[in-house]
Amino acid sequence: MKMVERLLGLGSKEGDDIQVIQLTRQVNGLNAFFTLVASAGAVLVRFSIPNPAFLVGVQICAALVYMACIVLTAKGLLNVARDVSIYAFEFQMFSIILLTNAWTSGVLFVVIVYPLLAALVEVSRFRHLAISLSQVIVLFILHFAFPDLENEIKRFYSLDATATTVMTSISLFLIPFISAVVIDMFFRENMLARKKLKSLVNEITVSNRKLEIYAERLRDESLRLQAEVNIARKIQTMVLPSAEEIDRVKQLEISCTMVTADEVGGDYYDVIDIDGTITLGIGDVTGHGLSSGIIMLMAQTVIRTLAEMRVRDPAVLINTVNQVLYANIHRIKEDRNMTLALITYKDGRMVVTGQHESVIVLRQSGLFEIVDTMELGFYVGLMPDISDKVGQREIRLEKGDLVLLYSDGVTEAERPAGEQFGQERICSTLRKYSSLPTEKIIAKFMKDLYNYMGDSLIQDDISLVVIRQK
């Protein structure tokens, strides 16, 4: 039984579709059955009728073809095997009909099983019905239109009445036997397919239940993560300088805004007024999202702590922030760092240190002064010590002078065509609204930026800080 199952399964692979497995088993079963019948028929003909050479030859050749079809199926050529097997059977039967008195042959009735065999191997039933009818028509024409040719064929093969009787007996047994075997194969394979389908349905049911459990867990995990993100976003918003804090700054008029690309942003800005010394900061953690927001909160905490401790030297501020962030980033195993520019201001004197985007100064006279920060520092949190890379630049502010701090989300904002907003548009937009209060400058600036972007999504966090010397 195991050998039969192995034979039927030749050419099918684990994971194949149920219909493919069923068809493979039917083709292998049919070819194995045909091989057995053809071989047995050759033996029977050899010992039961005189002059059997041609009939035995046909049967042996047919048996070899059916065995070759099993090999083709095992090699994965299922479609070729099923076509060859049924065409070979039809040719075999037609040859036997011709060899056993043609029109009067008892084997003639085997043509009625052609469509049944075609249905078994899932090829066109109408095509093979046409083949069976075509064979009958050829024999009809041969018998009634060319009787002399039919007689010549009979004389050539020299089969007597005994041989005809034997072949008729064989065909009378063969027709119901083939039909019964084919129907049995249909029934057995359909039952097997139903069992496999039922097993598959059970597996799918179990899998669906598991998926429901996993989905429920994912929902719970998603809600938990969303709650954590909401908390992080709320903390981030809470540590930003409030309007009341900014309004208490006497010497400067300051307005700020931040728009995040994700729920939690990686941009940083702050305004800290301690005993008349104002510490301004703006930075950008690589990437955005929860990790970037956490690192931004770390930076804000360190800078606020140092400001409260009356640390006034910008270089000391930057270096200390770098050391703390470097240690914490390695502790949480995040591949992050940040650009950071810190400004200390008192009595019109502004000292800039650290590497970030340029600081744009619009003088009351209408002239721009662009302070490039590339030589004033290095990425914070990337290496343990950046003291030898930190520089500073002093800026003197007069009444009415404007200072703009921004993140790269502004310069790199794109319109649908892909063109970026850029620094030139930042300057022209600042000039256009320079006469307005800083709060209105921010509002107008953001409106122009959104209009420029159109339907484009925000790809990076956007931060703006506008400062005017009173």
VOLUMKOL-934333 format. One line per field, with one value per residue (C-alpha): residue number from 1; x negated, z, y negated. Coordinates in nm, 2 decimals, decimal comma, padded with zeros to 4 digits, always signed. Each point is the difference from the previous one (the first is absolute). Layout:
num: NUM | ...
u: X | ...
w: Z | ...
v: Y | ...
This chain:
num: 1 | 2 | 3 | 4 | 5 | 6 | 7 | 8 | 9 | 10 | 11 | 12 | 13 | 14 | 15 | 16 | 17 | 18 | 19 | 20 | 21 | 22 | 23 | 24 | 25 | 26 | 27 | 28 | 29 | 30 | 31 | 32 | 33 | 34 | 35 | 36 | 37 | 38 | 39 | 40 | 41 | 42 | 43 | 44 | 45 | 46 | 47 | 48 | 49 | 50 | 51 | 52 | 53 | 54 | 55 | 56 | 57 | 58 | 59 | 60 | 61 | 62 | 63 | 64 | 65 | 66 | 67 | 68 | 69 | 70 | 71 | 72 | 73 | 74 | 75 | 76 | 77 | 78 | 79 | 80 | 81 | 82 | 83 | 84 | 85 | 86 | 87 | 88 | 89 | 90 | 91 | 92 | 93 | 94 | 95 | 96 | 97 | 98 | 99 | 100 | 101 | 102 | 103 | 104 | 105 | 106 | 107 | 108 | 109 | 110 | 111 | 112 | 113 | 114 | 115 | 116 | 117 | 118 | 119 | 120 | 121 | 122 | 123 | 124 | 125 | 126 | 127 | 128 | 129 | 130 | 131 | 132 | 133 | 134 | 135 | 136 | 137 | 138 | 139 | 140 | 141 | 142 | 143 | 144 | 145 | 146 | 147 | 148 | 149 | 150 | 151 | 152 | 153 | 154 | 155 | 156 | 157 | 158 | 159 | 160 | 161 | 162 | 163 | 164 | 165 | 166 | 167 | 168 | 169 | 170 | 171 | 172 | 173 | 174 | 175 | 176 | 177 | 178 | 179 | 180 | 181 | 182 | 183 | 184 | 185 | 186 | 187 | 188 | 189 | 190 | 191 | 192 | 193 | 194 | 195 | 196 | 197 | 198 | 199 | 200 | 201 | 202 | 203 | 204 | 205 | 206 | 207 | 208 | 209 | 210 | 211 | 212 | 213 | 214 | 215 | 216 | 217 | 218 | 219 | 220 | 221 | 222 | 223 | 224 | 225 | 226 | 227 | 228 | 229 | 230 | 231 | 232 | 233 | 234 | 235 | 236 | 237 | 238 | 239 | 240 | 241 | 242 | 243 | 244 | 245 | 246 | 247 | 248 | 249 | 250 | 251 | 252 | 253 | 254 | 255 | 256 | 257 | 258 | 259 | 260 | 261 | 262 | 263 | 264 | 265 | 266 | 267 | 268 | 269 | 270 | 271 | 272 | 273 | 274 | 275 | 276 | 277 | 278 | 279 | 280 | 281 | 282 | 283 | 284 | 285 | 286 | 287 | 288 | 289 | 290 | 291 | 292 | 293 | 294 | 295 | 296 | 297 | 298 | 299 | 300 | 301 | 302 | 303 | 304 | 305 | 306 | 307 | 308 | 309 | 310 | 311 | 312 | 313 | 314 | 315 | 316 | 317 | 318 | 319 | 320 | 321 | 322 | 323 | 324 | 325 | 326 | 327 | 328 | 329 | 330 | 331 | 332 | 333 | 334 | 335 | 336 | 337 | 338 | 339 | 340 | 341 | 342 | 343 | 344 | 345 | 346 | 347 | 348 | 349 | 350 | 351 | 352 | 353 | 354 | 355 | 356 | 357 | 358 | 359 | 360 | 361 | 362 | 363 | 364 | 365 | 366 | 367 | 368 | 369 | 370 | 371 | 372 | 373 | 374 | 375 | 376 | 377 | 378 | 379 | 380 | 381 | 382 | 383 | 384 | 385 | 386 | 387 | 388 | 389 | 390 | 391 | 392 | 393 | 394 | 395 | 396 | 397 | 398 | 399 | 400 | 401 | 402 | 403 | 404 | 405 | 406 | 407 | 408 | 409 | 410 | 411 | 412 | 413 | 414 | 415 | 416 | 417 | 418 | 419 | 420 | 421 | 422 | 423 | 424 | 425 | 426 | 427 | 428 | 429 | 430 | 431 | 432 | 433 | 434 | 435 | 436 | 437 | 438 | 439 | 440 | 441 | 442 | 443 | 444 | 445 | 446 | 447 | 448 | 449 | 450 | 451 | 452 | 453 | 454 | 455 | 456 | 457 | 458 | 459 | 460 | 461 | 462 | 463 | 464 | 465 | 466 | 467 | 468 | 469 | 470
u: +00,00 | -00,29 | -00,15 | +00,33 | +00,03 | -00,36 | +00,06 | +00,32 | -00,18 | -00,30 | -00,04 | +00,20 | -00,17 | +00,08 | +00,19 | +00,16 | +00,36 | +00,25 | +00,13 | -00,36 | -00,06 | +00,32 | -00,07 | -00,35 | +00,13 | +00,26 | -00,25 | -00,24 | +00,27 | +00,14 | -00,35 | -00,08 | +00,34 | -00,06 | -00,35 | +00,14 | +00,28 | -00,23 | -00,26 | +00,27 | +00,16 | -00,33 | -00,05 | +00,36 | -00,01 | -00,34 | +00,14 | +00,36 | +00,00 | -00,22 | -00,22 | +00,01 | -00,33 | +00,17 | +00,25 | -00,27 | -00,22 | +00,27 | +00,07 | -00,37 | -00,06 | +00,31 | -00,12 | -00,34 | +00,17 | +00,22 | -00,31 | -00,17 | +00,30 | -00,04 | -00,37 | +00,11 | +00,24 | -00,27 | -00,22 | +00,27 | +00,13 | +00,36 | +00,17 | -00,22 | +00,06 | +00,38 | +00,02 | -00,24 | +00,17 | +00,35 | -00,12 | -00,21 | +00,30 | +00,22 | -00,28 | -00,04 | +00,37 | +00,02 | -00,29 | +00,16 | +00,33 | -00,18 | -00,19 | +00,32 | +00,22 | +00,06 | +00,38 | +00,10 | -00,26 | +00,14 | -00,26 | +00,19 | +00,22 | -00,29 | +00,02 | +00,29 | -00,23 | -00,22 | +00,21 | +00,00 | -00,37 | -00,03 | +00,21 | -00,22 | -00,32 | +00,18 | -00,05 | +00,27 | +00,28 | +00,14 | -00,34 | -00,03 | +00,37 | -00,08 | -00,30 | +00,21 | +00,26 | -00,27 | -00,14 | +00,35 | +00,05 | -00,34 | +00,09 | +00,35 | -00,15 | -00,26 | +00,26 | +00,26 | -00,20 | -00,32 | +00,09 | -00,29 | -00,25 | +00,16 | -00,03 | -00,37 | -00,06 | +00,16 | -00,20 | -00,33 | +00,05 | +00,14 | +00,23 | +00,26 | +00,35 | -00,14 | -00,22 | +00,29 | +00,21 | -00,28 | -00,05 | +00,38 | +00,01 | -00,29 | +00,16 | +00,33 | -00,19 | -00,22 | +00,27 | +00,19 | -00,33 | -00,16 | +00,32 | +00,02 | -00,36 | +00,03 | +00,32 | -00,17 | -00,30 | +00,24 | +00,18 | -00,31 | -00,19 | +00,30 | +00,04 | -00,37 | +00,03 | +00,30 | -00,19 | -00,30 | +00,24 | +00,17 | -00,34 | -00,10 | +00,32 | -00,06 | -00,36 | +00,13 | +00,26 | -00,27 | -00,23 | +00,28 | +00,05 | -00,37 | +00,01 | +00,29 | -00,20 | -00,31 | +00,21 | +00,15 | -00,35 | -00,12 | +00,30 | -00,09 | -00,37 | +00,10 | +00,21 | -00,28 | -00,25 | +00,24 | +00,05 | -00,38 | -00,04 | +00,28 | -00,18 | -00,33 | +00,16 | +00,17 | -00,33 | -00,18 | +00,27 | -00,01 | -00,38 | +00,02 | -00,02 | +00,35 | +00,13 | -00,01 | -00,37 | -00,09 | +00,20 | -00,20 | -00,32 | -00,03 | -00,27 | +00,13 | +00,32 | +00,01 | +00,24 | -00,04 | +00,18 | -00,06 | +00,18 | -00,10 | -00,01 | +00,10 | +00,20 | -00,33 | -00,25 | -00,38 | -00,04 | -00,10 | +00,03 | +00,00 | +00,00 | -00,14 | -00,03 | -00,21 | -00,10 | +00,02 | -00,22 | +00,20 | -00,10 | +00,16 | -00,04 | +00,10 | -00,08 | +00,10 | -00,04 | -00,06 | +00,33 | +00,33 | +00,24 | -00,01 | -00,38 | -00,09 | +00,25 | -00,15 | -00,35 | +00,13 | +00,15 | -00,35 | -00,16 | +00,26 | -00,04 | -00,38 | +00,01 | +00,27 | -00,20 | -00,32 | +00,18 | +00,15 | -00,36 | -00,10 | -00,23 | -00,05 | -00,28 | +00,16 | -00,30 | +00,04 | +00,38 | -00,05 | -00,28 | +00,20 | +00,31 | -00,21 | -00,15 | +00,34 | +00,17 | -00,29 | +00,02 | +00,38 | +00,03 | -00,25 | +00,20 | +00,33 | -00,18 | +00,13 | -00,19 | +00,09 | -00,17 | +00,11 | -00,09 | +00,01 | -00,06 | +00,01 | +00,02 | -00,07 | +00,14 | -00,04 | +00,03 | +00,00 | -00,30 | +00,08 | -00,26 | +00,07 | -00,17 | +00,07 | +00,08 | +00,35 | +00,17 | -00,12 | +00,11 | +00,17 | -00,02 | +00,21 | -00,12 | +00,23 | -00,17 | +00,12 | -00,33 | -00,03 | -00,28 | -00,03 | -00,20 | -00,12 | -00,03 | -00,19 | -00,33 | +00,15 | +00,05 | +00,07 | +00,28 | +00,10 | +00,00 | -00,21 | -00,33 | -00,09 | -00,20 | +00,05 | -00,17 | -00,27 | +00,27 | +00,21 | -00,03 | +00,22 | +00,11 | +00,12 | +00,29 | +00,09 | +00,37 | +00,15 | +00,36 | +00,23 | -00,25 | +00,16 | -00,16 | +00,14 | -00,08 | +00,14 | -00,04 | -00,07 | +00,37 | +00,05 | -00,28 | +00,08 | +00,37 | +00,10 | +00,27 | +00,16 | -00,25 | -00,28 | -00,16 | -00,10 | +00,09 | -00,37 | -00,17 | +00,06 | +00,38 | -00,05 | -00,17 | +00,25 | +00,29 | -00,16 | -00,05 | +00,36 | +00,14 | -00,28 | +00,21 | +00,26 | -00,02 | -00,20 | +00,31 | +00,16 | -00,33 | +00,02 | +00,36 | -00,05 | -00,33 | +00,17 | +00,29 | -00,23 | -00,20 | +00,32 | +00,12 | -00,34 | +00,02 | +00,35 | +00,11 | -00,35 | -00,03 | -00,22 | -00,32 | -00,19 | +00,07 | +00,04 | -00,12 | -00,01 | -00,12 | +00,03 | -00,18 | +00,01 | -00,21 | +00,22
w: +00,00 | +00,08 | -00,34 | -00,17 | +00,19 | -00,08 | -00,37 | -00,01 | +00,18 | -00,25 | -00,11 | +00,27 | +00,26 | +00,35 | -00,01 | -00,34 | -00,06 | +00,08 | -00,36 | -00,13 | +00,24 | -00,10 | -00,38 | +00,05 | +00,18 | -00,27 | -00,29 | +00,18 | +00,08 | -00,35 | -00,15 | +00,25 | -00,09 | -00,37 | +00,04 | +00,18 | -00,25 | -00,31 | +00,15 | +00,10 | -00,34 | -00,18 | +00,20 | -00,05 | -00,37 | -00,04 | +00,13 | -00,11 | -00,38 | -00,30 | -00,17 | +00,29 | -00,08 | -00,10 | +00,28 | +00,26 | -00,14 | +00,03 | +00,36 | +00,10 | -00,16 | +00,17 | +00,34 | -00,05 | -00,08 | +00,32 | +00,21 | -00,16 | +00,09 | +00,37 | -00,03 | -00,16 | +00,29 | +00,25 | -00,18 | +00,04 | -00,36 | +00,11 | -00,30 | -00,25 | +00,17 | +00,01 | -00,37 | -00,12 | +00,21 | -00,14 | -00,36 | +00,03 | +00,12 | -00,29 | -00,25 | +00,17 | -00,02 | -00,37 | -00,09 | +00,17 | -00,18 | -00,34 | +00,09 | +00,11 | -00,31 | +00,03 | -00,04 | +00,15 | +00,28 | +00,35 | +00,13 | -00,19 | +00,30 | +00,21 | -00,17 | +00,22 | +00,30 | -00,16 | +00,14 | +00,34 | +00,01 | -00,12 | +00,30 | +00,24 | -00,11 | -00,04 | -00,37 | -00,26 | +00,00 | -00,32 | -00,18 | +00,09 | -00,08 | -00,34 | -00,03 | +00,09 | -00,26 | -00,26 | +00,05 | -00,05 | -00,32 | -00,14 | +00,06 | -00,15 | -00,31 | -00,02 | +00,03 | -00,24 | -00,24 | -00,02 | +00,08 | -00,21 | +00,22 | +00,31 | -00,13 | -00,09 | +00,36 | +00,13 | -00,23 | +00,10 | +00,37 | -00,06 | +00,30 | -00,02 | +00,16 | +00,32 | +00,05 | -00,06 | +00,25 | +00,26 | -00,05 | +00,01 | +00,34 | +00,13 | -00,11 | +00,17 | +00,32 | -00,05 | -00,06 | +00,33 | +00,18 | -00,12 | +00,07 | +00,35 | +00,08 | -00,13 | +00,20 | +00,31 | -00,05 | -00,02 | +00,32 | +00,20 | -00,10 | +00,07 | +00,34 | +00,07 | -00,12 | +00,23 | +00,30 | -00,08 | -00,05 | +00,33 | +00,17 | -00,16 | +00,11 | +00,36 | -00,02 | -00,14 | +00,28 | +00,26 | -00,17 | -00,01 | +00,37 | +00,06 | -00,22 | +00,20 | +00,32 | -00,15 | -00,14 | +00,35 | +00,15 | -00,27 | +00,07 | +00,37 | -00,09 | -00,25 | +00,27 | +00,25 | -00,25 | -00,10 | +00,36 | +00,05 | -00,32 | +00,13 | +00,33 | -00,17 | -00,23 | +00,30 | +00,19 | -00,31 | -00,03 | +00,37 | +00,00 | -00,29 | +00,13 | +00,07 | -00,12 | +00,35 | +00,04 | -00,34 | +00,09 | +00,31 | -00,21 | +00,02 | -00,26 | -00,29 | -00,18 | -00,07 | -00,17 | -00,07 | -00,17 | -00,06 | -00,24 | +00,03 | -00,28 | +00,24 | +00,32 | +00,18 | -00,16 | +00,01 | -00,02 | +00,30 | +00,09 | +00,34 | +00,15 | +00,36 | +00,19 | +00,31 | +00,18 | -00,33 | -00,19 | -00,28 | -00,13 | -00,33 | -00,16 | -00,32 | -00,12 | -00,20 | +00,09 | -00,29 | -00,12 | +00,18 | +00,21 | +00,36 | +00,02 | -00,14 | +00,24 | +00,30 | -00,10 | -00,05 | +00,35 | +00,13 | -00,16 | +00,13 | +00,35 | +00,00 | -00,15 | +00,25 | +00,29 | -00,11 | -00,05 | +00,35 | +00,13 | -00,16 | -00,26 | -00,24 | -00,23 | -00,32 | -00,06 | +00,34 | -00,06 | -00,34 | +00,13 | +00,31 | -00,21 | -00,23 | +00,28 | +00,15 | -00,33 | -00,12 | +00,32 | +00,00 | -00,38 | +00,05 | +00,30 | -00,19 | -00,30 | -00,25 | -00,31 | +00,04 | +00,04 | -00,04 | -00,13 | +00,27 | +00,01 | +00,33 | +00,03 | +00,32 | -00,01 | +00,24 | -00,07 | -00,38 | -00,01 | -00,15 | +00,00 | -00,23 | +00,03 | -00,13 | -00,34 | -00,14 | -00,28 | -00,07 | +00,22 | -00,21 | +00,12 | -00,18 | +00,11 | +00,04 | -00,30 | -00,22 | -00,03 | +00,07 | +00,20 | -00,04 | +00,28 | -00,12 | +00,30 | -00,18 | +00,16 | +00,34 | +00,12 | -00,09 | +00,02 | +00,37 | +00,13 | -00,28 | +00,19 | +00,36 | -00,03 | -00,24 | +00,20 | -00,28 | -00,26 | +00,18 | -00,10 | +00,06 | -00,19 | +00,16 | -00,14 | +00,11 | -00,03 | -00,03 | +00,05 | -00,27 | -00,11 | -00,07 | +00,05 | -00,15 | +00,13 | -00,19 | -00,06 | -00,33 | -00,02 | -00,13 | -00,26 | -00,12 | -00,02 | -00,36 | -00,24 | -00,20 | -00,28 | +00,24 | +00,03 | +00,36 | +00,18 | +00,05 | +00,19 | -00,25 | +00,04 | +00,38 | -00,03 | -00,25 | +00,22 | +00,31 | -00,18 | -00,13 | +00,35 | +00,20 | +00,10 | +00,18 | +00,36 | +00,04 | +00,07 | -00,33 | -00,18 | +00,11 | -00,11 | -00,34 | -00,05 | +00,07 | -00,23 | -00,29 | +00,07 | +00,00 | -00,33 | -00,15 | +00,10 | -00,13 | +00,03 | +00,09 | +00,34 | +00,27 | -00,02 | +00,30 | +00,31 | -00,05 | +00,27 | -00,02 | +00,26 | -00,08 | +00,22 | -00,01 | +00,20 | +00,19
v: +00,00 | -00,23 | +00,07 | -00,09 | -00,32 | -00,09 | +00,08 | -00,22 | -00,28 | -00,02 | -00,36 | -00,16 | -00,22 | -00,11 | -00,32 | +00,06 | -00,09 | +00,27 | +00,00 | +00,04 | +00,30 | +00,16 | -00,04 | +00,14 | +00,31 | +00,06 | -00,03 | +00,23 | +00,25 | +00,00 | +00,06 | +00,27 | +00,17 | -00,03 | +00,14 | +00,30 | +00,06 | -00,04 | +00,24 | +00,25 | -00,03 | +00,07 | +00,32 | +00,11 | -00,07 | +00,17 | +00,33 | -00,01 | -00,08 | +00,09 | -00,25 | -00,25 | -00,19 | -00,33 | +00,00 | +00,08 | -00,27 | -00,26 | +00,10 | +00,00 | -00,34 | -00,14 | +00,13 | -00,16 | -00,34 | +00,02 | +00,07 | -00,30 | -00,21 | +00,09 | -00,11 | -00,33 | -00,06 | +00,07 | -00,25 | -00,27 | +00,02 | +00,08 | -00,18 | +00,18 | +00,34 | -00,03 | -00,09 | +00,27 | +00,27 | -00,06 | -00,05 | +00,32 | +00,19 | -00,12 | +00,09 | +00,34 | +00,08 | -00,12 | +00,22 | +00,31 | -00,07 | +00,00 | +00,32 | +00,18 | -00,03 | -00,38 | -00,07 | +00,34 | -00,02 | +00,05 | -00,25 | -00,28 | -00,06 | -00,11 | -00,35 | -00,08 | -00,04 | -00,27 | -00,30 | +00,18 | +00,02 | -00,36 | -00,10 | +00,20 | -00,18 | -00,34 | -00,06 | -00,09 | +00,26 | -00,14 | +00,04 | +00,36 | +00,07 | -00,14 | +00,23 | +00,31 | -00,11 | -00,07 | +00,36 | +00,15 | -00,21 | +00,10 | +00,37 | -00,06 | -00,15 | +00,28 | +00,27 | -00,13 | -00,21 | +00,21 | +00,36 | +00,13 | -00,20 | +00,14 | +00,36 | -00,07 | -00,11 | +00,32 | +00,22 | -00,18 | +00,06 | +00,36 | +00,00 | +00,27 | +00,01 | +00,15 | -00,31 | -00,22 | +00,18 | -00,02 | -00,37 | -00,06 | +00,19 | -00,21 | -00,33 | +00,10 | +00,05 | -00,30 | -00,27 | +00,05 | +00,06 | -00,33 | -00,18 | +00,14 | -00,08 | -00,36 | -00,05 | +00,15 | -00,24 | -00,29 | +00,11 | +00,08 | -00,32 | -00,21 | +00,15 | -00,05 | -00,36 | -00,05 | +00,14 | -00,23 | -00,29 | +00,07 | +00,02 | -00,32 | -00,17 | +00,12 | -00,14 | -00,33 | -00,01 | +00,06 | -00,26 | -00,25 | +00,04 | -00,04 | -00,31 | -00,14 | +00,05 | -00,16 | -00,29 | -00,05 | -00,01 | -00,24 | -00,22 | +00,00 | -00,07 | -00,27 | -00,17 | +00,03 | -00,15 | -00,27 | -00,09 | -00,01 | -00,22 | -00,23 | -00,03 | -00,07 | -00,26 | -00,17 | -00,01 | -00,14 | -00,27 | -00,08 | -00,06 | -00,24 | -00,37 | -00,13 | -00,33 | -00,14 | +00,09 | -00,16 | -00,31 | -00,05 | -00,06 | -00,38 | -00,07 | +00,22 | +00,06 | +00,38 | +00,23 | +00,38 | +00,29 | +00,37 | +00,23 | +00,37 | +00,25 | +00,28 | +00,01 | -00,08 | -00,23 | -00,01 | -00,38 | -00,20 | -00,37 | -00,18 | -00,34 | -00,02 | -00,33 | +00,02 | -00,33 | -00,20 | +00,25 | +00,16 | +00,35 | +00,08 | +00,34 | +00,17 | +00,35 | +00,30 | +00,36 | +00,24 | +00,15 | -00,06 | +00,20 | +00,13 | +00,06 | -00,34 | -00,16 | +00,17 | -00,12 | -00,35 | +00,01 | +00,11 | -00,30 | -00,24 | +00,13 | -00,03 | -00,36 | -00,11 | +00,14 | -00,17 | -00,33 | +00,03 | +00,06 | -00,34 | +00,16 | -00,29 | +00,13 | +00,13 | +00,24 | +00,16 | +00,03 | +00,18 | +00,23 | +00,11 | +00,06 | +00,21 | +00,21 | +00,08 | +00,08 | +00,22 | +00,21 | +00,02 | +00,08 | +00,29 | +00,12 | +00,02 | +00,14 | -00,25 | -00,11 | -00,37 | -00,33 | -00,36 | -00,34 | -00,27 | -00,37 | -00,19 | -00,38 | -00,19 | -00,36 | -00,30 | -00,37 | +00,02 | +00,24 | +00,34 | +00,28 | +00,30 | +00,34 | +00,35 | +00,14 | -00,03 | -00,19 | -00,35 | -00,28 | -00,27 | -00,36 | -00,27 | -00,34 | -00,30 | -00,15 | +00,29 | +00,18 | +00,37 | +00,16 | +00,38 | +00,17 | +00,34 | +00,24 | +00,28 | -00,11 | -00,07 | +00,36 | +00,36 | +00,26 | +00,04 | +00,36 | +00,14 | +00,02 | -00,04 | -00,32 | -00,29 | -00,28 | -00,05 | -00,05 | -00,26 | -00,37 | -00,31 | -00,31 | -00,33 | -00,20 | -00,35 | -00,08 | -00,35 | -00,10 | +00,15 | +00,27 | +00,34 | +00,34 | +00,32 | +00,35 | +00,30 | +00,37 | +00,18 | +00,09 | -00,36 | -00,01 | +00,36 | -00,04 | +00,09 | -00,10 | +00,29 | -00,04 | +00,07 | -00,35 | -00,09 | -00,32 | -00,09 | -00,28 | -00,27 | +00,04 | -00,01 | -00,34 | -00,14 | +00,12 | -00,15 | -00,33 | -00,01 | +00,02 | -00,17 | -00,29 | +00,22 | +00,12 | +00,32 | +00,20 | -00,11 | +00,06 | +00,36 | +00,04 | -00,16 | +00,19 | +00,34 | -00,09 | -00,08 | +00,33 | +00,21 | -00,17 | +00,07 | +00,37 | +00,04 | +00,37 | +00,12 | +00,16 | -00,13 | +00,22 | -00,15 | -00,19 | -00,38 | -00,25 | -00,38 | -00,25 | -00,37 | -00,25 | -00,38 | -00,24 | -00,24
